[in-house]
């Protein structure tokens, strides 16, 4: 019985992640539209990780960005995503993201909070 419940729980988690990925991908698409376009985005809420592929304007090949660990926090001023560990398929981009994104609280717009909470 325990094995069956774990399988159902795993399936529900993957379904939730797929739906959440689609919603986050749409929101991210708007955020990066000046720089390029999102080709793929996958969320793994069990491991608090996000993996995406982006084709930047002027680039011939897409880049991969992995948020290897994130946290969701809420306080009286709103809901935030905090990136704890990030890497990219280009070394220079990993350095930039690590320096400017790691540890930074990014406020989630109010209209996306219900969807982001699904990923907690």
Order of alpha helices (4+ residues) and beta strands (2+ residues): alpha-beta-beta-beta-beta-alpha-beta-alpha
